[in-house]
Amino acid sequence: WDGIVTGQRLRTMSCSDKIARWNVLGLQGSLLAHFIRPVYMSSLTLGSLYHSAHLARAVCCRLDGLVAPAPYRVNHPLLGAVPDANNRSRSAQKATNASLHWSQH
């Protein structure tokens, strides 16, 4: 807030920007990156308002031309959707709860 009042630029990232960043740098964070190789998500499931091409472009495919230094890479997780039983149209409302599922291969 203080930065906005003094006229500084506000740097924000959308949800898809953050996921796209994770698809290059990994989920492990900067501290663990010194000790382990990048940890990438293997899949991403959207609860509603799913469009495969838009989701792919938003979270990974817009970075296809990027040449990341080793050990990083552009990760392409499997993308899926949960069927929406109500077929609701898009409207402004509070976001629904989200979950992240971790599994070991």
Backbone atoms as SQL, in Angstrom:
CREATE TABLE atoms (id INTEGER PRIMARY KEY, chain TEXT, resi INTEGER, resn TEXT, atom TEXT, x REAL, y REAL, z REAL);
INSERT INTO atoms VALUES
  (1, 'A', 1, 'TRP', 'N', 0.821, -1.196, 0.000),
  (2, 'A', 1, 'TRP', 'CA', 0.000, 0.000, 0.000),
  (3, 'A', 1, 'TRP', 'C', 0.856, 1.247, 0.000),
  (4, 'A', 2, 'ASP', 'N', 1.919, 1.253, 0.809),
  (5, 'A', 2, 'ASP', 'CA', 2.792, 2.432, 0.866),
  (6, 'A', 2, 'ASP', 'C', 3.408, 2.728, -0.488),
  (7, 'A', 3, 'GLY', 'N', 3.753, 1.672, -1.246),
  (8, 'A', 3, 'GLY', 'CA', 4.333, 1.864, -2.566),
  (9, 'A', 3, 'GLY', 'C', 3.371, 2.523, -3.527),
  (10, 'A', 4, 'ILE', 'N', 2.101, 2.185, -3.442),
  (11, 'A', 4, 'ILE', 'CA', 1.096, 2.776, -4.326),
  (12, 'A', 4, 'ILE', 'C', 0.910, 4.254, -3.999),
  (13, 'A', 5, 'VAL', 'N', 0.872, 4.572, -2.715),
  (14, 'A', 5, 'VAL', 'CA', 0.678, 5.952, -2.289),
  (15, 'A', 5, 'VAL', 'C', 1.832, 6.833, -2.761),
  (16, 'A', 6, 'THR', 'N', 3.063, 6.308, -2.726),
  (17, 'A', 6, 'THR', 'CA', 4.220, 7.120, -3.111),
  (18, 'A', 6, 'THR', 'C', 4.475, 7.103, -4.620),
  (19, 'A', 7, 'GLY', 'N', 3.605, 6.453, -5.394),
  (20, 'A', 7, 'GLY', 'CA', 3.710, 6.475, -6.838),
  (21, 'A', 7, 'GLY', 'C', 4.597, 5.393, -7.432),
  (22, 'A', 8, 'GLN', 'N', 5.041, 4.423, -6.643),
  (23, 'A', 8, 'GLN', 'CA', 5.860, 3.344, -7.171),
  (24, 'A', 8, 'GLN', 'C', 4.996, 2.396, -7.998),
  (25, 'A', 9, 'ARG', 'N', 5.626, 1.658, -8.909),
  (26, 'A', 9, 'ARG', 'CA', 4.898, 0.678, -9.727),
  (27, 'A', 9, 'ARG', 'C', 4.488, -0.505, -8.858),
  (28, 'A', 10, 'LEU', 'N', 3.299, -0.987, -9.095),
  (29, 'A', 10, 'LEU', 'CA', 2.807, -2.167, -8.391),
  (30, 'A', 10, 'LEU', 'C', 3.075, -3.373, -9.279),
  (31, 'A', 11, 'ARG', 'N', 3.777, -4.355, -8.779),
  (32, 'A', 11, 'ARG', 'CA', 4.089, -5.561, -9.546),
  (33, 'A', 11, 'ARG', 'C', 3.193, -6.689, -9.072),
  (34, 'A', 12, 'THR', 'N', 2.318, -7.108, -9.952),
  (35, 'A', 12, 'THR', 'CA', 1.401, -8.187, -9.607),
  (36, 'A', 12, 'THR', 'C', 1.515, -9.299, -10.640),
  (37, 'A', 13, 'MET', 'N', 1.126, -10.498, -10.226),
  (38, 'A', 13, 'MET', 'CA', 1.106, -11.646, -11.130),
  (39, 'A', 13, 'MET', 'C', -0.260, -12.306, -11.006),
  (40, 'A', 14, 'SER', 'N', -0.837, -12.659, -12.148),
  (41, 'A', 14, 'SER', 'CA', -2.097, -13.383, -12.135),
  (42, 'A', 14, 'SER', 'C', -1.843, -14.835, -11.727),
  (43, 'A', 15, 'CYS', 'N', -2.898, -15.568, -11.462),
  (44, 'A', 15, 'CYS', 'CA', -2.766, -16.987, -11.121),
  (45, 'A', 15, 'CYS', 'C', -2.067, -17.750, -12.237),
  (46, 'A', 16, 'SER', 'N', -2.449, -17.483, -13.489),
  (47, 'A', 16, 'SER', 'CA', -1.824, -18.198, -14.601),
  (48, 'A', 16, 'SER', 'C', -0.360, -17.796, -14.766),
  (49, 'A', 17, 'ASP', 'N', -0.007, -16.543, -14.434),
  (50, 'A', 17, 'ASP', 'CA', 1.401, -16.123, -14.461),
  (51, 'A', 17, 'ASP', 'C', 2.215, -16.925, -13.452),
  (52, 'A', 18, 'LYS', 'N', 1.674, -17.128, -12.262),
  (53, 'A', 18, 'LYS', 'CA', 2.375, -17.882, -11.218),
  (54, 'A', 18, 'LYS', 'C', 2.544, -19.339, -11.628),
  (55, 'A', 19, 'ILE', 'N', 1.509, -19.932, -12.187),
  (56, 'A', 19, 'ILE', 'CA', 1.596, -21.332, -12.619),
  (57, 'A', 19, 'ILE', 'C', 2.587, -21.463, -13.772),
  (58, 'A', 20, 'ALA', 'N', 2.599, -20.504, -14.687),
  (59, 'A', 20, 'ALA', 'CA', 3.563, -20.527, -15.786),
  (60, 'A', 20, 'ALA', 'C', 4.986, -20.440, -15.228),
  (61, 'A', 21, 'ARG', 'N', 5.196, -19.608, -14.239),
  (62, 'A', 21, 'ARG', 'CA', 6.518, -19.508, -13.612),
  (63, 'A', 21, 'ARG', 'C', 6.910, -20.834, -12.971),
  (64, 'A', 22, 'TRP', 'N', 5.955, -21.485, -12.265),
  (65, 'A', 22, 'TRP', 'CA', 6.232, -22.795, -11.658),
  (66, 'A', 22, 'TRP', 'C', 6.571, -23.834, -12.725),
  (67, 'A', 23, 'ASN', 'N', 5.982, -23.698, -13.927),
  (68, 'A', 23, 'ASN', 'CA', 6.244, -24.664, -14.994),
  (69, 'A', 23, 'ASN', 'C', 7.622, -24.484, -15.624),
  (70, 'A', 24, 'VAL', 'N', 8.357, -23.471, -15.232),
  (71, 'A', 24, 'VAL', 'CA', 9.746, -23.323, -15.662),
  (72, 'A', 24, 'VAL', 'C', 10.680, -23.521, -14.474),
  (73, 'A', 25, 'LEU', 'N', 10.428, -22.842, -13.375),
  (74, 'A', 25, 'LEU', 'CA', 11.338, -22.862, -12.235),
  (75, 'A', 25, 'LEU', 'C', 11.078, -23.999, -11.257),
  (76, 'A', 26, 'GLY', 'N', 9.883, -24.600, -11.312),
  (77, 'A', 26, 'GLY', 'CA', 9.530, -25.669, -10.382),
  (78, 'A', 26, 'GLY', 'C', 8.763, -25.127, -9.188),
  (79, 'A', 27, 'LEU', 'N', 8.222, -26.049, -8.409),
  (80, 'A', 27, 'LEU', 'CA', 7.400, -25.699, -7.255),
  (81, 'A', 27, 'LEU', 'C', 8.195, -25.565, -5.960),
  (82, 'A', 28, 'GLN', 'N', 9.454, -25.938, -5.952),
  (83, 'A', 28, 'GLN', 'CA', 10.225, -26.101, -4.724),
  (84, 'A', 28, 'GLN', 'C', 10.644, -24.804, -4.054),
  (85, 'A', 29, 'GLY', 'N', 10.646, -23.705, -4.750),
  (86, 'A', 29, 'GLY', 'CA', 11.057, -22.441, -4.149),
  (87, 'A', 29, 'GLY', 'C', 12.558, -22.225, -4.241),
  (88, 'A', 30, 'SER', 'N', 12.987, -21.010, -3.986),
  (89, 'A', 30, 'SER', 'CA', 14.388, -20.641, -4.213),
  (90, 'A', 30, 'SER', 'C', 15.344, -21.278, -3.207),
  (91, 'A', 31, 'LEU', 'N', 14.931, -21.468, -1.966),
  (92, 'A', 31, 'LEU', 'CA', 15.835, -22.062, -0.977),
  (93, 'A', 31, 'LEU', 'C', 16.127, -23.520, -1.323),
  (94, 'A', 32, 'LEU', 'N', 15.099, -24.303, -1.568),
  (95, 'A', 32, 'LEU', 'CA', 15.304, -25.717, -1.900),
  (96, 'A', 32, 'LEU', 'C', 15.983, -25.903, -3.254),
  (97, 'A', 33, 'ALA', 'N', 15.870, -24.927, -4.151),
  (98, 'A', 33, 'ALA', 'CA', 16.494, -25.031, -5.470),
  (99, 'A', 33, 'ALA', 'C', 18.017, -25.168, -5.364),
  (100, 'A', 34, 'HIS', 'N', 18.594, -24.763, -4.244),
  (101, 'A', 34, 'HIS', 'CA', 20.040, -24.913, -4.039),
  (102, 'A', 34, 'HIS', 'C', 20.413, -26.364, -3.715),
  (103, 'A', 35, 'PHE', 'N', 19.435, -27.163, -3.294),
  (104, 'A', 35, 'PHE', 'CA', 19.725, -28.508, -2.803),
  (105, 'A', 35, 'PHE', 'C', 19.100, -29.635, -3.624),
  (106, 'A', 36, 'ILE', 'N', 18.013, -29.345, -4.330),
  (107, 'A', 36, 'ILE', 'CA', 17.328, -30.389, -5.104),
  (108, 'A', 36, 'ILE', 'C', 17.056, -29.894, -6.518),
  (109, 'A', 37, 'ARG', 'N', 16.812, -30.848, -7.410),
  (110, 'A', 37, 'ARG', 'CA', 16.445, -30.515, -8.790),
  (111, 'A', 37, 'ARG', 'C', 15.014, -29.964, -8.799),
  (112, 'A', 38, 'PRO', 'N', 14.618, -29.253, -9.843),
  (113, 'A', 38, 'PRO', 'CA', 13.263, -28.696, -9.898),
  (114, 'A', 38, 'PRO', 'C', 12.182, -29.773, -9.762),
  (115, 'A', 39, 'VAL', 'N', 11.130, -29.421, -9.040),
  (116, 'A', 39, 'VAL', 'CA', 9.972, -30.293, -8.847),
  (117, 'A', 39, 'VAL', 'C', 8.833, -29.706, -9.673),
  (118, 'A', 40, 'TYR', 'N', 8.399, -30.446, -10.702),
  (119, 'A', 40, 'TYR', 'CA', 7.352, -29.951, -11.591),
  (120, 'A', 40, 'TYR', 'C', 6.035, -30.667, -11.341),
  (121, 'A', 41, 'MET', 'N', 4.921, -29.951, -11.571),
  (122, 'A', 41, 'MET', 'CA', 3.600, -30.576, -11.467),
  (123, 'A', 41, 'MET', 'C', 3.390, -31.466, -12.693),
  (124, 'A', 42, 'SER', 'N', 2.744, -32.622, -12.455),
  (125, 'A', 42, 'SER', 'CA', 2.509, -33.540, -13.572),
  (126, 'A', 42, 'SER', 'C', 1.139, -33.318, -14.206),
  (127, 'A', 43, 'SER', 'N', 0.209, -32.722, -13.450),
  (128, 'A', 43, 'SER', 'CA', -1.120, -32.457, -14.003),
  (129, 'A', 43, 'SER', 'C', -1.746, -31.260, -13.310),
  (130, 'A', 44, 'LEU', 'N', -2.718, -30.678, -13.982),
  (131, 'A', 44, 'LEU', 'CA', -3.459, -29.535, -13.457),
  (132, 'A', 44, 'LEU', 'C', -4.919, -29.742, -13.831),
  (133, 'A', 45, 'THR', 'N', -5.799, -29.711, -12.839),
  (134, 'A', 45, 'THR', 'CA', -7.223, -29.924, -13.078),
  (135, 'A', 45, 'THR', 'C', -7.984, -28.669, -12.698),
  (136, 'A', 46, 'LEU', 'N', -8.826, -28.206, -13.602),
  (137, 'A', 46, 'LEU', 'CA', -9.623, -27.004, -13.392),
  (138, 'A', 46, 'LEU', 'C', -11.042, -27.410, -13.040),
  (139, 'A', 47, 'GLY', 'N', -11.655, -26.722, -12.101),
  (140, 'A', 47, 'GLY', 'CA', -12.980, -27.088, -11.629),
  (141, 'A', 47, 'GLY', 'C', -14.116, -26.638, -12.517),
  (142, 'A', 48, 'SER', 'N', -13.971, -25.522, -13.189),
  (143, 'A', 48, 'SER', 'CA', -15.046, -25.026, -14.050),
  (144, 'A', 48, 'SER', 'C', -14.464, -24.052, -15.067),
  (145, 'A', 49, 'LEU', 'N', -15.271, -23.659, -16.035),
  (146, 'A', 49, 'LEU', 'CA', -14.871, -22.711, -17.069),
  (147, 'A', 49, 'LEU', 'C', -13.616, -23.169, -17.802),
  (148, 'A', 50, 'TYR', 'N', -13.567, -24.443, -18.138),
  (149, 'A', 50, 'TYR', 'CA', -12.398, -25.060, -18.753),
  (150, 'A', 50, 'TYR', 'C', -12.429, -24.930, -20.269),
  (151, 'A', 51, 'HIS', 'N', -11.334, -24.469, -20.832),
  (152, 'A', 51, 'HIS', 'CA', -11.125, -24.470, -22.272),
  (153, 'A', 51, 'HIS', 'C', -9.674, -24.900, -22.468),
  (154, 'A', 52, 'SER', 'N', -9.464, -26.074, -23.040),
  (155, 'A', 52, 'SER', 'CA', -8.129, -26.681, -23.071),
  (156, 'A', 52, 'SER', 'C', -7.076, -25.794, -23.729),
  (157, 'A', 53, 'ALA', 'N', -7.379, -25.206, -24.878),
  (158, 'A', 53, 'ALA', 'CA', -6.387, -24.383, -25.572),
  (159, 'A', 53, 'ALA', 'C', -6.034, -23.134, -24.769),
  (160, 'A', 54, 'HIS', 'N', -7.021, -22.496, -24.159),
  (161, 'A', 54, 'HIS', 'CA', -6.763, -21.291, -23.366),
  (162, 'A', 54, 'HIS', 'C', -5.935, -21.625, -22.131),
  (163, 'A', 55, 'LEU', 'N', -6.279, -22.734, -21.466),
  (164, 'A', 55, 'LEU', 'CA', -5.539, -23.129, -20.269),
  (165, 'A', 55, 'LEU', 'C', -4.095, -23.483, -20.622),
  (166, 'A', 56, 'ALA', 'N', -3.893, -24.244, -21.682),
  (167, 'A', 56, 'ALA', 'CA', -2.541, -24.631, -22.090),
  (168, 'A', 56, 'ALA', 'C', -1.699, -23.403, -22.408),
  (169, 'A', 57, 'ARG', 'N', -2.262, -22.461, -23.140),
  (170, 'A', 57, 'ARG', 'CA', -1.529, -21.242, -23.472),
  (171, 'A', 57, 'ARG', 'C', -1.208, -20.445, -22.202),
  (172, 'A', 58, 'ALA', 'N', -2.139, -20.372, -21.281),
  (173, 'A', 58, 'ALA', 'CA', -1.953, -19.559, -20.079),
  (174, 'A', 58, 'ALA', 'C', -0.891, -20.119, -19.142),
  (175, 'A', 59, 'VAL', 'N', -0.827, -21.438, -18.980),
  (176, 'A', 59, 'VAL', 'CA', 0.050, -21.998, -17.945),
  (177, 'A', 59, 'VAL', 'C', 1.361, -22.573, -18.451),
  (178, 'A', 60, 'CYS', 'N', 1.516, -22.782, -19.767),
  (179, 'A', 60, 'CYS', 'CA', 2.803, -23.321, -20.218),
  (180, 'A', 60, 'CYS', 'C', 3.139, -23.012, -21.674),
  (181, 'A', 61, 'CYS', 'N', 2.217, -23.132, -22.587),
  (182, 'A', 61, 'CYS', 'CA', 2.549, -23.059, -24.019),
  (183, 'A', 61, 'CYS', 'C', 2.999, -21.681, -24.477),
  (184, 'A', 62, 'ARG', 'N', 2.661, -20.624, -23.751),
  (185, 'A', 62, 'ARG', 'CA', 3.145, -19.295, -24.134),
  (186, 'A', 62, 'ARG', 'C', 4.643, -19.166, -23.903),
  (187, 'A', 63, 'LEU', 'N', 5.233, -20.145, -23.195),
  (188, 'A', 63, 'LEU', 'CA', 6.662, -20.116, -22.909),
  (189, 'A', 63, 'LEU', 'C', 7.465, -21.052, -23.806),
  (190, 'A', 64, 'ASP', 'N', 6.849, -21.616, -24.832),
  (191, 'A', 64, 'ASP', 'CA', 7.505, -22.623, -25.665),
  (192, 'A', 64, 'ASP', 'C', 8.812, -22.155, -26.288),
  (193, 'A', 65, 'GLY', 'N', 8.969, -20.902, -26.613),
  (194, 'A', 65, 'GLY', 'CA', 10.203, -20.418, -27.217),
  (195, 'A', 65, 'GLY', 'C', 11.314, -20.152, -26.216),
  (196, 'A', 66, 'LEU', 'N', 11.006, -20.247, -24.951),
  (197, 'A', 66, 'LEU', 'CA', 11.972, -19.952, -23.894),
  (198, 'A', 66, 'LEU', 'C', 13.045, -21.033, -23.817),
  (199, 'A', 67, 'VAL', 'N', 14.300, -20.626, -23.789),
  (200, 'A', 67, 'VAL', 'CA', 15.404, -21.564, -23.578),
  (201, 'A', 67, 'VAL', 'C', 15.889, -21.334, -22.150),
  (202, 'A', 68, 'ALA', 'N', 15.507, -22.235, -21.255),
  (203, 'A', 68, 'ALA', 'CA', 15.849, -22.094, -19.843),
  (204, 'A', 68, 'ALA', 'C', 17.199, -22.758, -19.576),
  (205, 'A', 69, 'PRO', 'N', 18.000, -22.165, -18.698),
  (206, 'A', 69, 'PRO', 'CA', 19.290, -22.786, -18.368),
  (207, 'A', 69, 'PRO', 'C', 19.075, -24.077, -17.570),
  (208, 'A', 70, 'ALA', 'N', 19.984, -25.041, -17.744),
  (209, 'A', 70, 'ALA', 'CA', 19.894, -26.297, -17.000),
  (210, 'A', 70, 'ALA', 'C', 19.967, -25.995, -15.509),
  (211, 'A', 71, 'PRO', 'N', 19.223, -26.675, -14.682),
  (212, 'A', 71, 'PRO', 'CA', 18.399, -27.851, -14.905),
  (213, 'A', 71, 'PRO', 'C', 16.933, -27.524, -15.199),
  (214, 'A', 72, 'TYR', 'N', 16.625, -26.279, -15.547),
  (215, 'A', 72, 'TYR', 'CA', 15.242, -25.870, -15.751),
  (216, 'A', 72, 'TYR', 'C', 14.772, -26.175, -17.169),
  (217, 'A', 73, 'ARG', 'N', 13.460, -26.250, -17.335),
  (218, 'A', 73, 'ARG', 'CA', 12.853, -26.512, -18.644),
  (219, 'A', 73, 'ARG', 'C', 11.427, -25.998, -18.612),
  (220, 'A', 74, 'VAL', 'N', 10.798, -25.910, -19.767),
  (221, 'A', 74, 'VAL', 'CA', 9.376, -25.573, -19.819),
  (222, 'A', 74, 'VAL', 'C', 8.603, -26.880, -19.653),
  (223, 'A', 75, 'ASN', 'N', 7.882, -27.002, -18.561),
  (224, 'A', 75, 'ASN', 'CA', 7.111, -28.198, -18.245),
  (225, 'A', 75, 'ASN', 'C', 5.710, -28.075, -18.845),
  (226, 'A', 76, 'HIS', 'N', 5.192, -29.166, -19.386),
  (227, 'A', 76, 'HIS', 'CA', 3.837, -29.207, -19.935),
  (228, 'A', 76, 'HIS', 'C', 3.023, -30.256, -19.166),
  (229, 'A', 77, 'PRO', 'N', 2.318, -29.841, -18.109),
  (230, 'A', 77, 'PRO', 'CA', 1.536, -30.810, -17.341),
  (231, 'A', 77, 'PRO', 'C', 0.306, -31.275, -18.118),
  (232, 'A', 78, 'LEU', 'N', -0.215, -32.437, -17.738),
  (233, 'A', 78, 'LEU', 'CA', -1.485, -32.888, -18.289),
  (234, 'A', 78, 'LEU', 'C', -2.572, -31.950, -17.785),
  (235, 'A', 79, 'LEU', 'N', -3.487, -31.553, -18.650),
  (236, 'A', 79, 'LEU', 'CA', -4.542, -30.616, -18.270),
  (237, 'A', 79, 'LEU', 'C', -5.888, -31.321, -18.319),
  (238, 'A', 80, 'GLY', 'N', -6.685, -31.102, -17.288),
  (239, 'A', 80, 'GLY', 'CA', -7.993, -31.747, -17.231),
  (240, 'A', 80, 'GLY', 'C', -9.015, -30.855, -16.574),
  (241, 'A', 81, 'ALA', 'N', -10.266, -31.316, -16.614),
  (242, 'A', 81, 'ALA', 'CA', -11.368, -30.549, -16.027),
  (243, 'A', 81, 'ALA', 'C', -12.301, -31.473, -15.279),
  (244, 'A', 82, 'VAL', 'N', -12.919, -30.936, -14.258),
  (245, 'A', 82, 'VAL', 'CA', -13.961, -31.638, -13.525),
  (246, 'A', 82, 'VAL', 'C', -15.285, -31.213, -14.157),
  (247, 'A', 83, 'PRO', 'N', -16.136, -32.163, -14.547),
  (248, 'A', 83, 'PRO', 'CA', -17.416, -31.780, -15.158),
  (249, 'A', 83, 'PRO', 'C', -18.235, -30.911, -14.205),
  (250, 'A', 84, 'ASP', 'N', -18.813, -29.860, -14.746),
  (251, 'A', 84, 'ASP', 'CA', -19.646, -28.957, -13.958),
  (252, 'A', 84, 'ASP', 'C', -21.098, -29.398, -14.085),
  (253, 'A', 85, 'ALA', 'N', -21.642, -29.955, -13.018),
  (254, 'A', 85, 'ALA', 'CA', -23.001, -30.501, -13.043),
  (255, 'A', 85, 'ALA', 'C', -24.054, -29.424, -13.268),
  (256, 'A', 86, 'ASN', 'N', -23.784, -28.214, -12.857),
  (257, 'A', 86, 'ASN', 'CA', -24.782, -27.147, -12.958),
  (258, 'A', 86, 'ASN', 'C', -24.694, -26.362, -14.269),
  (259, 'A', 87, 'ASN', 'N', -23.607, -26.534, -15.035),
  (260, 'A', 87, 'ASN', 'CA', -23.384, -25.773, -16.269),
  (261, 'A', 87, 'ASN', 'C', -23.638, -24.279, -16.065),
  (262, 'A', 88, 'ARG', 'N', -23.059, -23.732, -15.022),
  (263, 'A', 88, 'ARG', 'CA', -23.237, -22.316, -14.709),
  (264, 'A', 88, 'ARG', 'C', -22.554, -21.447, -15.732),
  (265, 'A', 89, 'SER', 'N', -23.164, -20.328, -16.028),
  (266, 'A', 89, 'SER', 'CA', -22.502, -19.357, -16.892),
  (267, 'A', 89, 'SER', 'C', -21.533, -18.549, -16.041),
  (268, 'A', 90, 'ARG', 'N', -20.577, -17.936, -16.684),
  (269, 'A', 90, 'ARG', 'CA', -19.563, -17.170, -15.964),
  (270, 'A', 90, 'ARG', 'C', -20.174, -15.905, -15.388),
  (271, 'A', 91, 'SER', 'N', -19.917, -15.656, -14.120),
  (272, 'A', 91, 'SER', 'CA', -20.385, -14.436, -13.478),
  (273, 'A', 91, 'SER', 'C', -19.384, -14.026, -12.405),
  (274, 'A', 92, 'ALA', 'N', -19.415, -12.776, -12.038),
  (275, 'A', 92, 'ALA', 'CA', -18.528, -12.286, -10.996),
  (276, 'A', 92, 'ALA', 'C', -19.002, -12.812, -9.652),
  (277, 'A', 93, 'GLN', 'N', -18.141, -13.544, -8.994),
  (278, 'A', 93, 'GLN', 'CA', -18.486, -14.098, -7.680),
  (279, 'A', 93, 'GLN', 'C', -17.197, -14.481, -6.968),
  (280, 'A', 94, 'LYS', 'N', -17.313, -14.839, -5.711),
  (281, 'A', 94, 'LYS', 'CA', -16.154, -15.260, -4.942),
  (282, 'A', 94, 'LYS', 'C', -15.623, -16.566, -5.518),
  (283, 'A', 95, 'ALA', 'N', -14.306, -16.681, -5.603),
  (284, 'A', 95, 'ALA', 'CA', -13.686, -17.892, -6.135),
  (285, 'A', 95, 'ALA', 'C', -13.997, -19.086, -5.238),
  (286, 'A', 96, 'THR', 'N', -14.154, -20.242, -5.862),
  (287, 'A', 96, 'THR', 'CA', -14.406, -21.459, -5.096),
  (288, 'A', 96, 'THR', 'C', -13.105, -21.964, -4.493),
  (289, 'A', 97, 'ASN', 'N', -13.211, -22.864, -3.521),
  (290, 'A', 97, 'ASN', 'CA', -12.028, -23.447, -2.899),
  (291, 'A', 97, 'ASN', 'C', -11.243, -24.254, -3.924),
  (292, 'A', 98, 'ALA', 'N', -9.950, -24.262, -3.800),
  (293, 'A', 98, 'ALA', 'CA', -9.084, -24.995, -4.726),
  (294, 'A', 98, 'ALA', 'C', -8.270, -26.013, -3.935),
  (295, 'A', 99, 'SER', 'N', -7.754, -27.008, -4.637),
  (296, 'A', 99, 'SER', 'CA', -6.911, -27.996, -3.963),
  (297, 'A', 99, 'SER', 'C', -5.732, -28.352, -4.848),
  (298, 'A', 100, 'LEU', 'N', -4.681, -28.836, -4.219),
  (299, 'A', 100, 'LEU', 'CA', -3.495, -29.274, -4.912),
  (300, 'A', 100, 'LEU', 'C', -3.209, -30.684, -4.436),
  (301, 'A', 101, 'HIS', 'N', -3.099, -31.622, -5.365),
  (302, 'A', 101, 'HIS', 'CA', -2.894, -33.019, -5.010),
  (303, 'A', 101, 'HIS', 'C', -1.455, -33.411, -5.307),
  (304, 'A', 102, 'TRP', 'N', -0.755, -33.907, -4.302),
  (305, 'A', 102, 'TRP', 'CA', 0.623, -34.344, -4.468),
  (306, 'A', 102, 'TRP', 'C', 0.636, -35.858, -4.536),
  (307, 'A', 103, 'SER', 'N', 1.382, -36.400, -5.464),
  (308, 'A', 103, 'SER', 'CA', 1.528, -37.853, -5.523),
  (309, 'A', 103, 'SER', 'C', 2.945, -38.190, -5.961),
  (310, 'A', 104, 'GLN', 'N', 3.389, -39.358, -5.586),
  (311, 'A', 104, 'GLN', 'CA', 4.729, -39.792, -5.943),
  (312, 'A', 104, 'GLN', 'C', 4.626, -40.859, -7.024),
  (313, 'A', 105, 'HIS', 'N', 5.458, -40.749, -8.050),
  (314, 'A', 105, 'HIS', 'CA', 5.434, -41.735, -9.148),
  (315, 'A', 105, 'HIS', 'C', 6.379, -42.868, -8.840);
